[in-house]
Amino acid sequence: MEKERTTRGCKYCIISITALFGLSFLFPTVVMGSIPNITTTGIVQQNKVSIAGRVVDSNGDPITNATVRELGTHNGTITDLNGDYKLSVTIGATLQFSSIGYKTLTYTVKKSGAVNCTLEEDASLLNEIVAIGYGKAKKGDLSAAVATVDNVDKLQKRPVSNVSQMLQGQIPGVSVVANGGHPGSEPTITIRGMGSPNGETPLYVVDGVPGAPFNMSDVVSITVLKDAASAAIYGAYAGSAGVILVTTKQATAGKPSVEYNGVFGFSTAQNLPQSLSWEDEMRVRAYSYQQAGSTLPAGWNVISKDPVYGKTNTDWIKQIFRTAAFNRHNIAISGGNEEFSNRLSLEINNADGTLVNTYNRQVTARLNSMWKIAKFLRIREDLSWKDRKVHDVNTTSAESGVILAALMFPRNTFPYEGNGYMGTVPKAYAEYANIHGDAINPMRILEAAYDNNHASTFTSTTFLDIVQPITGLNFTSRFTWMQTNYMQRYWRPQRTEIGKPNLTNELYYSNYREPQWDWENTLTYDRIFGKHTMGLMASTTASQYSYRFNDATMRGFENEINSMMYFANGTQVINPNDKYYKDRNVSYVARGAYSFADRYFVTASLRRDYASRLPKGKKYGDFPSVTAAWKLTSEPWFKKNSILNVLKLRASWGKIGNLGSIGYGYGVATLSTRYPNDSPDVGSQIGIDNRIMAGVYLANAFNRNLTWETSEQTDFGVDAVLFNNHLHLSIDYFNKNTRNLIKTQDVNWPTTIGISAPLINDGEVNNRGVEISAMWKDKIGRNVSYYVGGNIATLRNRLTNIGAANPDGSKPVWTYERTYRYKDLTPYRSAEGKPLYSYYLLRTDGVFKTDEEAAAYVNANGKRLQPKAKAGDLKFVDVDNDGEIGEGDYEFRGNAMPKLTYAFSAGFSYKKFSFDFMLQGSYGAKLFNAYKYTTLNEAVGSFNRSDKILQALDGPTYAVPRISMTDDNDNFGRISDWYLESGSYLRMKNISISYSFTDLLRKIAFFNSRQSTLDLTLSCDNLFTITPYTGIDPEVGSVGFDCGQYPVSRTVSLAVKIKF
């Protein structure tokens, strides 16, 4: 009862606060008038004069949409297409003229009349203010590798659902790979190479809060801290994967305004595979039997003559895919005065998947406010709520992957039977040659079963700012509380048809709660003394993360209608699980920065982290960094010229920690129950008389010497601005070493010990490369402006130290098991001197053209190397020359990391019209196309196949080696480089056309008085892809193992942006 009263009280409190903030939008003076010592001041009407003029650049060309604002008031306007403006202001007022890419100017009004203004172009993009860890800085003053996304406003008009998608192709050294086209899925981001074998995820910091949710349309800027020197300020929070800083729109003073951003469109899957028609399946099956020395069973002819099933030709790929609609709506209301202001935004994101019955539904609400209590004191509040529902489907399983099922299921069957049941092969024909196998009707996978995921996150952040009680001194205390509630329900119905039956239905349910808080206190001091500029920062952070998880599986439901799908209606509980643990961290941070005369820059920082999950004596980690820069063009001896405008040299070194491979509950003993064969009726046998008792045991061994995984990185860079500030160029070289890799002990751990092997520190990985980005911006005449830019990055990854040698002196090798379609397809090994997750495969040398050629392939003793090989079979190379094809013939054949990533973008604008496009791609990645094992291999059962298998019937070809029901030469069973393909590609990532209807909108008096704007953008993402890869899509996530992922879609969208 007490708990209910507390919960109800919290809800009423939140509702009351929200209502108060909402009222302040409509009645700011009334709400704030009730607060002591706060008054509101309207615009003085006396001594008003009319000011008009034109804003131009240094060439005399008009600047459109330049802002003209009367400082200290809400009064302002923007220039039209001719650069003209008109404004009524007070005598003695200060006007501020500003525009992106130009220096800001101010002017004091003394009388009415014309006030023309010439804005000087900003010296370079290096003067841009960017976010850094625990603060902001001029980009030109940075000496670390910090990159920003310059076109966030354009990216928001694309059909993207997360920041990861916005980053693709924008920054060199930041690899963004789509994990298929699952609705709402997050791509994999790798910054400067893979440093940990267990993978890494960058840290997202939103307005200073790690992991806070936000609306896509609220994003103002995105900054990526690429090197260890810039990321070290976040210590172990950053890991070795880097930090992504997101800055969002905040509450500001001004008249109440409304802004709407909408994106509407549709998606279609591209490059889809196709299965064989019933006639072609008959041909392929007869051929494969013939190659095995047998004949096609008579039953196949019986089926082909059936008046119904013999004439049916269902296109299963067409059945499971659709044209999917999506839409995103964001509306924001903002307003207030210098003492109190707030901003409320709501975003609704609905995206259907291109696979039937898949979708992503997301709602995000956010309210932030600023309350200036006194001259030096203010409070800021940020409340957000994010709710997400996802209905997805498995596409990569060799047994129940829906795309594979659509290829393997016979085309002479129906999606649905007349009685409403899912279509299947008639039992009368099932006995013939196992025609159905264990393929499943793909529509059953999509519609009968379901996998629902529902997550909800609430975040509350309060800032207390003490603003310059002493010149240059600022203090901020931030407290954040966040809770995520997650629920998953997975239903697998009973399936009684022939083939692969599932005789027991099953409902899986899981949920977890993640309450967490962190309290941060930051003190900064920034001063300028003549030519000397310095900045000091000190901060402390305390945080706690809690995790409560439980799940279970229920079987034996007598009725499968939706209203009965609850645990109470099942009969057998399987593997119930319950977990709870806490993780606590404390951090101390210090940073000092100094520059002299805009020539020399140096910054140093130190962070000390405490992690409760590590063993005693290993809990603390220290993470220092130092950076330096020299701006040569600021030297007195450097002569100013029109060719080289800015030249800056940079160098940095830093060290960061990584605990991502350690579970939050690592420091707590984990007890588990074990039931043989998933039966709850049998536990561990203890005692005599066959007494059965449920037992518990320690699941994982604990390593008391486990310590921090660390990454040290050195960076050298050059920033340059050339040709009258038209060309901006940045070049970086980095060398990153990740040491004390955290991994499971996979050698010298006996399997008979009864518990899993512990985590250990072992190995070292090196990543190094070069990153180049360039951008040219210019104008042609008065009305045309254009830009051309691009970036390119190289990467070399090596496992430089694998740990202690084996007893025989050899170096150990890390292996990774991967089972696919009951086959142990394990193409990966990590060895010293090789990249992580290298492919370890047999080498092939084409196919035998004739039977005679196959028979002539012998060793020095005249013995055939491949005794069962025939024309069309793969030819395996005897690499070690031992006279046979065996273990010694496997070799390393590259990996899935691209050697080169690149992007090229360009665009132009003419008056109110603009056009932009971006090409993006990679080179040098290798992909393991495991999909071919099932779609081209006749030895895995009498299923339907991909239509590419028809190539085997036209004669010997390497694309599809000889097919046979027995696969005597083991063409498909051996892990060879036949599966390995180039993953290089060039993709037209985006092309867009925009038009501003602002002038038309302002013909309406209401919108003209509010200086409203209206823009429309038509765009297309993933228009085309050029690639040699024969799979569905070359953007294969993880480590390049492709078993038929959800394809990336082509999207066409219309974006609408209106502000009034």
PyMOL commands that set and color helices and strands:
alter all, ss='L'
color gray80, all
select helices_A, chain A and resi 2-26+28-33+125-127+139-141+152-155+163-167+216-218+228-237+278-291+299-304+316-320+402-408+427-430+442-447+562-564+567-569+632-634+676-678+751-753+851-855+887-889+931-935+938-940+947-954+998-1001+1005-1009
alter helices_A, ss='H'
color red, helices_A
select strands_A, chain A and resi 48-56+67-70+76-78+84-90+94-98+105-108+113-114+117-118+129-132+135-138+146-148+174-177+188-191+203-206+209-210+219-225+243-248+254-269+324-336+340-352+359-372+377-391+450-467+473-492+506-529+532-555+572-596+600-611+620-631+644-658+671-672+684-685+692-693+697-698+709-722+727-739+742-744+759-761+764-780+784-794+796-801+814-816+819-820+823-824+828-830+838-842+844-847+874-876+890-892+900-910+913-923+926-929+980-982+985-996+1013-1021+1025-1026+1041-1042+1049-1059
alter strands_A, ss='S'
color yellow, strands_A
deselect
rebuild
show_as cartoon
